Amino acid sequence: MPYKYNESRRHHFKKPTYRQTNYAEYNQSLRDRGRINIWLSDDIIENWQTEQRSYDGTGSSPKYPDSTLMACHYLRIVFKQPLRQTQGFIDSLLKEMGHTNLSCPDFFLSIKAPL
């Protein structure tokens, strides 16, 4: 093996060792790597769903505006989730934000959202 021929003449450097002196900060930074911060803009939350459904002539009454469907689709694309998992994620996100009166659109409704 050719790399062993010069073994006696090669310089051997000792691997540097690092000592952790600020363990509390290091531990907190490792915890923060797993933290996820998501927020929805106030405009989207205010117009999340309409209380009064209006008949549009297609046989269905739209409850969620296009901005809500687009926000749901963007979250779906970012996290690479199927529609049902995205619906559960958004429901838990709204619950965590304190908007218990709002609900996520059904995943069949969000198929119609234009991208």
N, C-alpha and C positions, 0 to 999 in steps of 0.2 A: 504494500500500500504506500503510494508515494508521499502522502502527507506525514507519515511516521519517520521518514528518513532524516528529516531535520528537527526532530523532536528535542534533541539535546541543545540545539542552538537557538530555538525559538524563545522569544520573550513571553513569559507567563505573567499576565497581569491578574492580580487578585480582583475578584468581583466586588464592586463597592457594596457596602451595606448601609442602609439608611435607617435611621432611628426616628420613630414617631414621637414627637414631643408634645403635640397639641391633639391628643387623642379625642377629646370631646368635640372639637371642631371637625376633625376628620370623620368621626362617626356621624355627626349631623350632616355633613356633605354627602356621605354615602346614602343616608336616608332620603335626602332631598333629590337624589337621582331618580328615585321611584315615584316622586310626587308628580301629580298631574294637575295643572290648573287650566280650567276651561271656563270661559264666560261667554254669555250671549249678550249682544248689544241691547240696550234699552228699547230701541226701535222695534227689534224683532219680538221682544217679550211683550211690549204693549200691543202689538198687532198679531199676537200668536194665533188666536182663534177668535172668531166672531160669535157673539152670543146669539144674535138673530140670524138664522139661515135665510138666504135669499134664493129664490128659485131662478135658475139660469136657463131653463128650457131644455136641458139635456136629460132630465129625469132624476138628477141628483141635486142636492142643495149643498153648495160648497161651504164648509165650515172653516177650513184652513186656507189662508191666502198663499200665493205662490212664494212669498218670502219665507214662510215657515217650511214649506216643502223643500225649498232650496237649502235652507240651513240644515235640515235633516239629511239631505243628500250630501252636503259638504262634510258633515261629521262622519257619514258612512264612508265616504271616499278616503278621508284622512286616516281613519282607523281600520280600513279594509275589512268591514264587517258586512255580513248579510243583512237583509232588511229587518228581519225579526229581532236580531241581536241589537241592531241600531235602535229599534223601537224601545227595547228594554233599557238600553243605555241612556236614551234621551229622557225616558220616564224617570229614571233614577237621578239624572242630572237636574231635572226640574224639581224633583222632590228635595234634593240636596240644596238647591238654591232657594227653597222656601216657597215655591209657586205650586202649592198643592191643588189649586183650582184649575191649573192648566194640564192638558194631557197631550201626549204625542199622537200625531196622525197614525192611523192604521197603516200597516206596511203595504196594503193594497192601494191605498190612496197615494202613497209616495212614489209609486211606479210611474204615475202620470206626470211627475215633475219634469219640466224641461231643463236640460243641462246645457 
